[in-house]
Amino acid sequence: MLDEYRVVGDGGETHYVTTTLRNYNRAADRWELMGADAGAGLQKTWIKDFQQIEARRIGPARSLGPLAPARKPAAPAR
């Protein structure tokens, strides 16, 4: 999944933008992320409490079902 995160000001001007590639690693059973942004290039490390995001909804509330359904238990080996 390719995702863009953008921070904009009250006038719509862009203060910061980054692009993230998200990939589900089935073997490790986890999502892995790799981001890149102008000036800093490829980003591979997470830094705890580096950034705090304040967000607000600008449209009506929406309801979505689960993005990934619950896994069914594996059948016992015979």
PyMOL Python script that loads the backbone (N, CA, C, O; Angstrom):
from pymol import cmd

cmd.read_pdbstr("""\
ATOM      1  N   MET A   1       0.845  -1.140   0.000  1.00  0.00           N
ATOM      2  CA  MET A   1       0.000   0.000   0.000  1.00  0.00           C
ATOM      3  C   MET A   1       0.910   1.228   0.000  1.00  0.00           C
ATOM      4  O   MET A   1       1.861   1.297   0.779  1.00  0.00           O
ATOM      5  N   LEU A   2       0.626   2.175  -0.854  1.00  0.00           N
ATOM      6  CA  LEU A   2       1.381   3.426  -0.908  1.00  0.00           C
ATOM      7  C   LEU A   2       0.527   4.501  -0.266  1.00  0.00           C
ATOM      8  O   LEU A   2      -0.632   4.679  -0.641  1.00  0.00           O
ATOM      9  N   ASP A   3       1.080   5.216   0.692  1.00  0.00           N
ATOM     10  CA  ASP A   3       0.324   6.181   1.478  1.00  0.00           C
ATOM     11  C   ASP A   3       1.081   7.501   1.523  1.00  0.00           C
ATOM     12  O   ASP A   3       2.307   7.513   1.633  1.00  0.00           O
ATOM     13  N   GLU A   4       0.360   8.605   1.438  1.00  0.00           N
ATOM     14  CA  GLU A   4       0.991   9.924   1.557  1.00  0.00           C
ATOM     15  C   GLU A   4       0.444  10.609   2.794  1.00  0.00           C
ATOM     16  O   GLU A   4      -0.767  10.645   3.009  1.00  0.00           O
ATOM     17  N   TYR A   5       1.333  11.149   3.601  1.00  0.00           N
ATOM     18  CA  TYR A   5       0.964  11.904   4.805  1.00  0.00           C
ATOM     19  C   TYR A   5       1.394  13.335   4.572  1.00  0.00           C
ATOM     20  O   TYR A   5       2.546  13.596   4.223  1.00  0.00           O
ATOM     21  N   ARG A   6       0.473  14.264   4.764  1.00  0.00           N
ATOM     22  CA  ARG A   6       0.761  15.672   4.478  1.00  0.00           C
ATOM     23  C   ARG A   6       0.267  16.539   5.636  1.00  0.00           C
ATOM     24  O   ARG A   6      -0.851  16.358   6.118  1.00  0.00           O
ATOM     25  N   VAL A   7       1.091  17.466   6.072  1.00  0.00           N
ATOM     26  CA  VAL A   7       0.711  18.447   7.084  1.00  0.00           C
ATOM     27  C   VAL A   7       0.496  19.771   6.363  1.00  0.00           C
ATOM     28  O   VAL A   7       1.390  20.284   5.690  1.00  0.00           O
ATOM     29  N   VAL A   8      -0.708  20.313   6.518  1.00  0.00           N
ATOM     30  CA  VAL A   8      -1.023  21.579   5.843  1.00  0.00           C
ATOM     31  C   VAL A   8      -1.417  22.632   6.868  1.00  0.00           C
ATOM     32  O   VAL A   8      -1.898  22.319   7.957  1.00  0.00           O
ATOM     33  N   GLY A   9      -1.200  23.883   6.492  1.00  0.00           N
ATOM     34  CA  GLY A   9      -1.574  25.002   7.343  1.00  0.00           C
ATOM     35  C   GLY A   9      -3.023  25.403   7.107  1.00  0.00           C
ATOM     36  O   GLY A   9      -3.705  24.836   6.253  1.00  0.00           O
ATOM     37  N   ASP A  10      -3.479  26.376   7.864  1.00  0.00           N
ATOM     38  CA  ASP A  10      -4.861  26.844   7.752  1.00  0.00           C
ATOM     39  C   ASP A  10      -5.188  27.377   6.354  1.00  0.00           C
ATOM     40  O   ASP A  10      -6.343  27.340   5.930  1.00  0.00           O
ATOM     41  N   GLY A  11      -4.186  27.865   5.648  1.00  0.00           N
ATOM     42  CA  GLY A  11      -4.397  28.381   4.296  1.00  0.00           C
ATOM     43  C   GLY A  11      -4.215  27.320   3.218  1.00  0.00           C
ATOM     44  O   GLY A  11      -4.259  27.636   2.030  1.00  0.00           O
ATOM     45  N   GLY A  12      -4.012  26.062   3.616  1.00  0.00           N
ATOM     46  CA  GLY A  12      -3.848  24.980   2.663  1.00  0.00           C
ATOM     47  C   GLY A  12      -2.414  24.767   2.210  1.00  0.00           C
ATOM     48  O   GLY A  12      -2.152  23.887   1.389  1.00  0.00           O
ATOM     49  N   GLU A  13      -1.476  25.560   2.731  1.00  0.00           N
ATOM     50  CA  GLU A  13      -0.070  25.407   2.337  1.00  0.00           C
ATOM     51  C   GLU A  13       0.536  24.163   2.986  1.00  0.00           C
ATOM     52  O   GLU A  13       0.241  23.843   4.138  1.00  0.00           O
ATOM     53  N   THR A  14       1.374  23.478   2.239  1.00  0.00           N
ATOM     54  CA  THR A  14       2.012  22.255   2.731  1.00  0.00           C
ATOM     55  C   THR A  14       3.223  22.598   3.582  1.00  0.00           C
ATOM     56  O   THR A  14       4.118  23.319   3.141  1.00  0.00           O
ATOM     57  N   HIS A  15       3.248  22.073   4.817  1.00  0.00           N
ATOM     58  CA  HIS A  15       4.395  22.256   5.709  1.00  0.00           C
ATOM     59  C   HIS A  15       5.330  21.050   5.663  1.00  0.00           C
ATOM     60  O   HIS A  15       6.543  21.187   5.817  1.00  0.00           O
ATOM     61  N   TYR A  16       4.751  19.866   5.448  1.00  0.00           N
ATOM     62  CA  TYR A  16       5.541  18.635   5.451  1.00  0.00           C
ATOM     63  C   TYR A  16       4.779  17.572   4.674  1.00  0.00           C
ATOM     64  O   TYR A  16       3.551  17.513   4.735  1.00  0.00           O
ATOM     65  N   VAL A  17       5.502  16.737   3.947  1.00  0.00           N
ATOM     66  CA  VAL A  17       4.879  15.608   3.245  1.00  0.00           C
ATOM     67  C   VAL A  17       5.856  14.437   3.241  1.00  0.00           C
ATOM     68  O   VAL A  17       7.059  14.626   3.065  1.00  0.00           O
ATOM     69  N   THR A  18       5.337  13.237   3.433  1.00  0.00           N
ATOM     70  CA  THR A  18       6.139  12.022   3.363  1.00  0.00           C
ATOM     71  C   THR A  18       5.323  10.933   2.698  1.00  0.00           C
ATOM     72  O   THR A  18       4.093  10.942   2.752  1.00  0.00           O
ATOM     73  N   THR A  19       6.004  10.007   2.079  1.00  0.00           N
ATOM     74  CA  THR A  19       5.355   8.881   1.423  1.00  0.00           C
ATOM     75  C   THR A  19       5.799   7.604   2.125  1.00  0.00           C
ATOM     76  O   THR A  19       6.980   7.428   2.426  1.00  0.00           O
ATOM     77  N   THR A  20       4.855   6.724   2.378  1.00  0.00           N
ATOM     78  CA  THR A  20       5.141   5.488   3.088  1.00  0.00           C
ATOM     79  C   THR A  20       4.697   4.297   2.253  1.00  0.00           C
ATOM     80  O   THR A  20       3.606   4.300   1.682  1.00  0.00           O
ATOM     81  N   LEU A  21       5.535   3.293   2.187  1.00  0.00           N
ATOM     82  CA  LEU A  21       5.188   2.032   1.562  1.00  0.00           C
ATOM     83  C   LEU A  21       4.915   1.045   2.687  1.00  0.00           C
ATOM     84  O   LEU A  21       5.785   0.778   3.516  1.00  0.00           O
ATOM     85  N   ARG A  22       3.707   0.507   2.710  1.00  0.00           N
ATOM     86  CA  ARG A  22       3.316  -0.439   3.757  1.00  0.00           C
ATOM     87  C   ARG A  22       3.142  -1.812   3.122  1.00  0.00           C
ATOM     88  O   ARG A  22       2.501  -1.954   2.081  1.00  0.00           O
ATOM     89  N   ASN A  23       3.716  -2.805   3.758  1.00  0.00           N
ATOM     90  CA  ASN A  23       3.671  -4.161   3.221  1.00  0.00           C
ATOM     91  C   ASN A  23       3.377  -5.140   4.355  1.00  0.00           C
ATOM     92  O   ASN A  23       3.996  -5.074   5.417  1.00  0.00           O
ATOM     93  N   TYR A  24       2.421  -6.054   4.121  1.00  0.00           N
ATOM     94  CA  TYR A  24       2.139  -7.071   5.132  1.00  0.00           C
ATOM     95  C   TYR A  24       3.096  -8.245   4.930  1.00  0.00           C
ATOM     96  O   TYR A  24       3.103  -8.873   3.871  1.00  0.00           O
ATOM     97  N   ASN A  25       3.890  -8.532   5.937  1.00  0.00           N
ATOM     98  CA  ASN A  25       4.834  -9.638   5.911  1.00  0.00           C
ATOM     99  C   ASN A  25       4.119 -10.853   6.499  1.00  0.00           C
ATOM    100  O   ASN A  25       4.001 -10.992   7.716  1.00  0.00           O
ATOM    101  N   ARG A  26       3.646 -11.728   5.612  1.00  0.00           N
ATOM    102  CA  ARG A  26       2.859 -12.879   6.051  1.00  0.00           C
ATOM    103  C   ARG A  26       3.689 -13.836   6.907  1.00  0.00           C
ATOM    104  O   ARG A  26       3.181 -14.397   7.878  1.00  0.00           O
ATOM    105  N   ALA A  27       4.943 -14.023   6.560  1.00  0.00           N
ATOM    106  CA  ALA A  27       5.802 -14.935   7.316  1.00  0.00           C
ATOM    107  C   ALA A  27       5.997 -14.457   8.754  1.00  0.00           C
ATOM    108  O   ALA A  27       6.037 -15.271   9.677  1.00  0.00           O
ATOM    109  N   ALA A  28       6.119 -13.134   8.952  1.00  0.00           N
ATOM    110  CA  ALA A  28       6.314 -12.576  10.293  1.00  0.00           C
ATOM    111  C   ALA A  28       4.984 -12.171  10.941  1.00  0.00           C
ATOM    112  O   ALA A  28       4.956 -11.807  12.117  1.00  0.00           O
ATOM    113  N   ASP A  29       3.869 -12.234  10.170  1.00  0.00           N
ATOM    114  CA  ASP A  29       2.537 -11.864  10.656  1.00  0.00           C
ATOM    115  C   ASP A  29       2.520 -10.441  11.217  1.00  0.00           C
ATOM    116  O   ASP A  29       2.050 -10.192  12.327  1.00  0.00           O
ATOM    117  N   ARG A  30       3.053  -9.510  10.403  1.00  0.00           N
ATOM    118  CA  ARG A  30       3.074  -8.108  10.841  1.00  0.00           C
ATOM    119  C   ARG A  30       3.153  -7.184   9.626  1.00  0.00           C
ATOM    120  O   ARG A  30       3.543  -7.598   8.534  1.00  0.00           O
ATOM    121  N   TRP A  31       2.777  -5.933   9.841  1.00  0.00           N
ATOM    122  CA  TRP A  31       2.924  -4.898   8.821  1.00  0.00           C
ATOM    123  C   TRP A  31       4.314  -4.289   8.949  1.00  0.00           C
ATOM    124  O   TRP A  31       4.799  -4.056  10.056  1.00  0.00           O
ATOM    125  N   GLU A  32       4.950  -4.033   7.810  1.00  0.00           N
ATOM    126  CA  GLU A  32       6.245  -3.373   7.790  1.00  0.00           C
ATOM    127  C   GLU A  32       6.099  -2.087   6.991  1.00  0.00           C
ATOM    128  O   GLU A  32       5.397  -2.049   5.980  1.00  0.00           O
ATOM    129  N   LEU A  33       6.766  -1.036   7.449  1.00  0.00           N
ATOM    130  CA  LEU A  33       6.650   0.271   6.818  1.00  0.00           C
ATOM    131  C   LEU A  33       8.011   0.815   6.454  1.00  0.00           C
ATOM    132  O   LEU A  33       8.990   0.605   7.170  1.00  0.00           O
ATOM    133  N   MET A  34       8.065   1.511   5.344  1.00  0.00           N
ATOM    134  CA  MET A  34       9.280   2.196   4.928  1.00  0.00           C
ATOM    135  C   MET A  34       8.838   3.546   4.367  1.00  0.00           C
ATOM    136  O   MET A  34       7.992   3.599   3.473  1.00  0.00           O
ATOM    137  N   GLY A  35       9.395   4.618   4.877  1.00  0.00           N
ATOM    138  CA  GLY A  35       8.995   5.949   4.445  1.00  0.00           C
ATOM    139  C   GLY A  35      10.124   6.701   3.784  1.00  0.00           C
ATOM    140  O   GLY A  35      11.298   6.395   3.993  1.00  0.00           O
ATOM    141  N   ALA A  36       9.760   7.694   2.981  1.00  0.00           N
ATOM    142  CA  ALA A  36      10.746   8.556   2.328  1.00  0.00           C
ATOM    143  C   ALA A  36      10.165   9.958   2.240  1.00  0.00           C
ATOM    144  O   ALA A  36       8.971  10.133   1.997  1.00  0.00           O
ATOM    145  N   ASP A  37      11.018  10.950   2.439  1.00  0.00           N
ATOM    146  CA  ASP A  37      10.569  12.326   2.257  1.00  0.00           C
ATOM    147  C   ASP A  37      11.700  13.173   1.682  1.00  0.00           C
ATOM    148  O   ASP A  37      12.871  12.805   1.764  1.00  0.00           O
ATOM    149  N   ALA A  38      11.337  14.299   1.107  1.00  0.00           N
ATOM    150  CA  ALA A  38      12.310  15.187   0.460  1.00  0.00           C
ATOM    151  C   ALA A  38      13.339  15.677   1.477  1.00  0.00           C
ATOM    152  O   ALA A  38      12.988  16.084   2.584  1.00  0.00           O
ATOM    153  N   GLY A  39      14.581  15.632   1.095  1.00  0.00           N
ATOM    154  CA  GLY A  39      15.644  16.139   1.956  1.00  0.00           C
ATOM    155  C   GLY A  39      16.217  15.109   2.907  1.00  0.00           C
ATOM    156  O   GLY A  39      17.407  15.157   3.217  1.00  0.00           O
ATOM    157  N   ALA A  40      15.396  14.170   3.382  1.00  0.00           N
ATOM    158  CA  ALA A  40      15.875  13.177   4.339  1.00  0.00           C
ATOM    159  C   ALA A  40      16.030  11.805   3.701  1.00  0.00           C
ATOM    160  O   ALA A  40      16.729  10.949   4.243  1.00  0.00           O
ATOM    161  N   GLY A  41      15.393  11.585   2.567  1.00  0.00           N
ATOM    162  CA  GLY A  41      15.512  10.308   1.871  1.00  0.00           C
ATOM    163  C   GLY A  41      14.785   9.191   2.572  1.00  0.00           C
ATOM    164  O   GLY A  41      13.752   9.403   3.207  1.00  0.00           O
ATOM    165  N   LEU A  42      15.331   7.998   2.452  1.00  0.00           N
ATOM    166  CA  LEU A  42      14.712   6.797   2.992  1.00  0.00           C
ATOM    167  C   LEU A  42      14.780   6.783   4.511  1.00  0.00           C
ATOM    168  O   LEU A  42      15.822   7.087   5.092  1.00  0.00           O
ATOM    169  N   GLN A  43      13.676   6.432   5.153  1.00  0.00           N
ATOM    170  CA  GLN A  43      13.578   6.394   6.606  1.00  0.00           C
ATOM    171  C   GLN A  43      13.272   4.953   7.009  1.00  0.00           C
ATOM    172  O   GLN A  43      12.257   4.410   6.572  1.00  0.00           O
ATOM    173  N   LYS A  44      14.116   4.309   7.831  1.00  0.00           N
ATOM    174  CA  LYS A  44      13.898   2.912   8.236  1.00  0.00           C
ATOM    175  C   LYS A  44      13.727   2.771   9.727  1.00  0.00           C
ATOM    176  O   LYS A  44      13.347   1.688  10.172  1.00  0.00           O
ATOM    177  N   THR A  45      13.978   3.783  10.533  1.00  0.00           N
ATOM    178  CA  THR A  45      13.998   3.633  11.986  1.00  0.00           C
ATOM    179  C   THR A  45      12.847   4.380  12.637  1.00  0.00           C
ATOM    180  O   THR A  45      12.537   5.510  12.258  1.00  0.00           O
ATOM    181  N   TRP A  46      12.218   3.750  13.613  1.00  0.00           N
ATOM    182  CA  TRP A  46      11.186   4.405  14.413  1.00  0.00           C
ATOM    183  C   TRP A  46      11.857   4.978  15.659  1.00  0.00           C
ATOM    184  O   TRP A  46      12.676   4.313  16.294  1.00  0.00           O
ATOM    185  N   ILE A  47      11.508   6.202  15.997  1.00  0.00           N
ATOM    186  CA  ILE A  47      12.019   6.836  17.205  1.00  0.00           C
ATOM    187  C   ILE A  47      10.826   7.101  18.111  1.00  0.00           C
ATOM    188  O   ILE A  47       9.939   7.882  17.770  1.00  0.00           O
ATOM    189  N   LYS A  48      10.811   6.453  19.252  1.00  0.00           N
ATOM    190  CA  LYS A  48       9.686   6.569  20.174  1.00  0.00           C
ATOM    191  C   LYS A  48       9.448   8.022  20.568  1.00  0.00           C
ATOM    192  O   LYS A  48      10.379   8.740  20.933  1.00  0.00           O
ATOM    193  N   ASP A  49       8.178   8.447  20.487  1.00  0.00           N
ATOM    194  CA  ASP A  49       7.722   9.787  20.870  1.00  0.00           C
ATOM    195  C   ASP A  49       8.375  10.899  20.052  1.00  0.00           C
ATOM    196  O   ASP A  49       8.459  12.035  20.520  1.00  0.00           O
ATOM    197  N   PHE A  50       8.842  10.592  18.836  1.00  0.00           N
ATOM    198  CA  PHE A  50       9.461  11.599  17.980  1.00  0.00           C
ATOM    199  C   PHE A  50       8.453  12.642  17.512  1.00  0.00           C
ATOM    200  O   PHE A  50       8.771  13.828  17.434  1.00  0.00           O
ATOM    201  N   GLN A  51       7.260  12.206  17.206  1.00  0.00           N
ATOM    202  CA  GLN A  51       6.265  13.106  16.630  1.00  0.00           C
ATOM    203  C   GLN A  51       4.894  12.832  17.236  1.00  0.00           C
ATOM    204  O   GLN A  51       4.543  11.682  17.498  1.00  0.00           O
ATOM    205  N   GLN A  52       4.129  13.883  17.454  1.00  0.00           N
ATOM    206  CA  GLN A  52       2.765  13.744  17.928  1.00  0.00           C
ATOM    207  C   GLN A  52       1.862  14.340  16.862  1.00  0.00           C
ATOM    208  O   GLN A  52       2.101  15.453  16.394  1.00  0.00           O
ATOM    209  N   ILE A  53       0.836  13.615  16.480  1.00  0.00           N
ATOM    210  CA  ILE A  53      -0.066  14.054  15.417  1.00  0.00           C
ATOM    211  C   ILE A  53      -1.402  14.462  16.021  1.00  0.00           C
ATOM    212  O   ILE A  53      -2.021  13.696  16.760  1.00  0.00           O
ATOM    213  N   GLU A  54      -1.833  15.655  15.705  1.00  0.00           N
ATOM    214  CA  GLU A  54      -3.156  16.123  16.095  1.00  0.00           C
ATOM    215  C   GLU A  54      -3.993  16.142  14.830  1.00  0.00           C
ATOM    216  O   GLU A  54      -3.630  16.785  13.845  1.00  0.00           O
ATOM    217  N   ALA A  55      -5.101  15.442  14.859  1.00  0.00           N
ATOM    218  CA  ALA A  55      -5.932  15.337  13.649  1.00  0.00           C
ATOM    219  C   ALA A  55      -7.363  15.714  13.975  1.00  0.00           C
ATOM    220  O   ALA A  55      -7.820  15.565  15.108  1.00  0.00           O
ATOM    221  N   ARG A  56      -8.057  16.203  12.969  1.00  0.00           N
ATOM    222  CA  ARG A  56      -9.487  16.494  13.117  1.00  0.00           C
ATOM    223  C   ARG A  56     -10.184  16.113  11.820  1.00  0.00           C
ATOM    224  O   ARG A  56      -9.623  16.248  10.733  1.00  0.00           O
ATOM    225  N   ARG A  57     -11.395  15.643  11.953  1.00  0.00           N
ATOM    226  CA  ARG A  57     -12.177  15.224  10.790  1.00  0.00           C
ATOM    227  C   ARG A  57     -12.706  16.469  10.079  1.00  0.00           C
ATOM    228  O   ARG A  57     -13.200  17.399  10.717  1.00  0.00           O
ATOM    229  N   ILE A  58     -12.596  16.473   8.774  1.00  0.00           N
ATOM    230  CA  ILE A  58     -13.101  17.615   8.005  1.00  0.00           C
ATOM    231  C   ILE A  58     -14.360  17.251   7.220  1.00  0.00           C
ATOM    232  O   ILE A  58     -14.898  18.086   6.492  1.00  0.00           O
ATOM    233  N   GLY A  59     -14.822  16.042   7.357  1.00  0.00           N
ATOM    234  CA  GLY A  59     -16.026  15.602   6.662  1.00  0.00           C
ATOM    235  C   GLY A  59     -16.916  14.846   7.625  1.00  0.00           C
ATOM    236  O   GLY A  59     -16.599  14.722   8.809  1.00  0.00           O
ATOM    237  N   PRO A  60     -18.034  14.338   7.118  1.00  0.00           N
ATOM    238  CA  PRO A  60     -18.950  13.590   7.988  1.00  0.00           C
ATOM    239  C   PRO A  60     -18.322  12.268   8.433  1.00  0.00           C
ATOM    240  O   PRO A  60     -17.479  11.699   7.740  1.00  0.00           O
ATOM    241  N   ALA A  61     -18.744  11.802   9.584  1.00  0.00           N
ATOM    242  CA  ALA A  61     -18.247  10.526  10.102  1.00  0.00           C
ATOM    243  C   ALA A  61     -18.662   9.400   9.164  1.00  0.00           C
ATOM    244  O   ALA A  61     -19.756   9.418   8.600  1.00  0.00           O
ATOM    245  N   ARG A  62     -17.772   8.418   9.003  1.00  0.00           N
ATOM    246  CA  ARG A  62     -18.068   7.259   8.163  1.00  0.00           C
ATOM    247  C   ARG A  62     -17.859   5.997   8.970  1.00  0.00           C
ATOM    248  O   ARG A  62     -17.082   5.976   9.925  1.00  0.00           O
ATOM    249  N   SER A  63     -18.545   4.965   8.587  1.00  0.00           N
ATOM    250  CA  SER A  63     -18.408   3.679   9.257  1.00  0.00           C
ATOM    251  C   SER A  63     -17.851   2.670   8.268  1.00  0.00           C
ATOM    252  O   SER A  63     -18.409   2.472   7.188  1.00  0.00           O
ATOM    253  N   LEU A  64     -16.755   2.036   8.639  1.00  0.00           N
ATOM    254  CA  LEU A  64     -16.142   1.015   7.802  1.00  0.00           C
ATOM    255  C   LEU A  64     -16.122  -0.296   8.564  1.00  0.00           C
ATOM    256  O   LEU A  64     -15.985  -0.316   9.787  1.00  0.00           O
ATOM    257  N   GLY A  65     -16.258  -1.378   7.840  1.00  0.00           N
ATOM    258  CA  GLY A  65     -16.111  -2.695   8.444  1.00  0.00           C
ATOM    259  C   GLY A  65     -14.645  -2.965   8.709  1.00  0.00           C
ATOM    260  O   GLY A  65     -13.803  -2.114   8.420  1.00  0.00           O
ATOM    261  N   PRO A  66     -14.317  -4.129   9.252  1.00  0.00           N
ATOM    262  CA  PRO A  66     -12.914  -4.458   9.513  1.00  0.00           C
ATOM    263  C   PRO A  66     -12.113  -4.503   8.216  1.00  0.00           C
ATOM    264  O   PRO A  66     -12.592  -5.022   7.208  1.00  0.00           O
ATOM    265  N   LEU A  67     -10.903  -3.964   8.236  1.00  0.00           N
ATOM    266  CA  LEU A  67     -10.050  -3.972   7.062  1.00  0.00           C
ATOM    267  C   LEU A  67      -9.459  -5.353   6.824  1.00  0.00           C
ATOM    268  O   LEU A  67      -9.189  -5.726   5.683  1.00  0.00           O
ATOM    269  N   ALA A  68      -9.259  -6.107   7.886  1.00  0.00           N
ATOM    270  CA  ALA A  68      -8.754  -7.472   7.766  1.00  0.00           C
ATOM    271  C   ALA A  68      -9.636  -8.357   8.642  1.00  0.00           C
ATOM    272  O   ALA A  68      -9.665  -8.184   9.860  1.00  0.00           O
ATOM    273  N   PRO A  69     -10.351  -9.298   8.041  1.00  0.00           N
ATOM    274  CA  PRO A  69     -11.241 -10.150   8.851  1.00  0.00           C
ATOM    275  C   PRO A  69     -10.454 -11.011   9.830  1.00  0.00           C
ATOM    276  O   PRO A  69      -9.276 -11.300   9.617  1.00  0.00           O
ATOM    277  N   ALA A  70     -11.115 -11.410  10.892  1.00  0.00           N
ATOM    278  CA  ALA A  70     -10.482 -12.270  11.891  1.00  0.00           C
ATOM    279  C   ALA A  70     -10.069 -13.586  11.233  1.00  0.00           C
ATOM    280  O   ALA A  70     -10.748 -14.087  10.337  1.00  0.00           O
ATOM    281  N   ARG A  71      -8.965 -14.126  11.688  1.00  0.00           N
ATOM    282  CA  ARG A  71      -8.475 -15.393  11.135  1.00  0.00           C
ATOM    283  C   ARG A  71      -9.288 -16.551  11.688  1.00  0.00           C
ATOM    284  O   ARG A  71      -9.689 -16.556  12.852  1.00  0.00           O
ATOM    285  N   LYS A  72      -9.521 -17.526  10.831  1.00  0.00           N
ATOM    286  CA  LYS A  72     -10.178 -18.751  11.278  1.00  0.00           C
ATOM    287  C   LYS A  72      -9.109 -19.684  11.834  1.00  0.00           C
ATOM    288  O   LYS A  72      -8.009 -19.750  11.285  1.00  0.00           O
ATOM    289  N   PRO A  73      -9.406 -20.401  12.901  1.00  0.00           N
ATOM    290  CA  PRO A  73      -8.407 -21.328  13.461  1.00  0.00           C
ATOM    291  C   PRO A  73      -8.025 -22.374  12.410  1.00  0.00           C
ATOM    292  O   PRO A  73      -8.870 -22.817  11.632  1.00  0.00           O
ATOM    293  N   ALA A  74      -6.768 -22.755  12.395  1.00  0.00           N
ATOM    294  CA  ALA A  74      -6.289 -23.765  11.464  1.00  0.00           C
ATOM    295  C   ALA A  74      -6.861 -25.131  11.844  1.00  0.00           C
ATOM    296  O   ALA A  74      -7.039 -25.442  13.022  1.00  0.00           O
ATOM    297  N   ALA A  75      -7.139 -25.930  10.829  1.00  0.00           N
ATOM    298  CA  ALA A  75      -7.646 -27.279  11.095  1.00  0.00           C
ATOM    299  C   ALA A  75      -6.535 -28.128  11.722  1.00  0.00           C
ATOM    300  O   ALA A  75      -5.368 -27.975  11.362  1.00  0.00           O
ATOM    301  N   PRO A  76      -6.878 -29.003  12.638  1.00  0.00           N
ATOM    302  CA  PRO A  76      -5.841 -29.841  13.270  1.00  0.00           C
ATOM    303  C   PRO A  76      -5.189 -30.749  12.232  1.00  0.00           C
ATOM    304  O   PRO A  76      -5.845 -31.211  11.298  1.00  0.00           O
ATOM    305  N   ALA A  77      -3.901 -30.996  12.401  1.00  0.00           N
ATOM    306  CA  ALA A  77      -3.161 -31.875  11.491  1.00  0.00           C
ATOM    307  C   ALA A  77      -3.611 -33.316  11.699  1.00  0.00           C
ATOM    308  O   ALA A  77      -3.908 -33.730  12.819  1.00  0.00           O
ATOM    309  N   ARG A  78      -3.658 -34.066  10.616  1.00  0.00           N
ATOM    310  CA  ARG A  78      -4.081 -35.465  10.719  1.00  0.00           C
ATOM    311  C   ARG A  78      -2.921 -36.398  10.592  1.00  0.00           C
ATOM    312  O   ARG A  78      -3.097 -37.615  10.655  1.00  0.00           O
TER     313      ARG A  78
END
""", "prot")
cmd.dss("prot")
cmd.show_as("cartoon", "prot")
cmd.util.cbc("prot")
cmd.orient("prot")
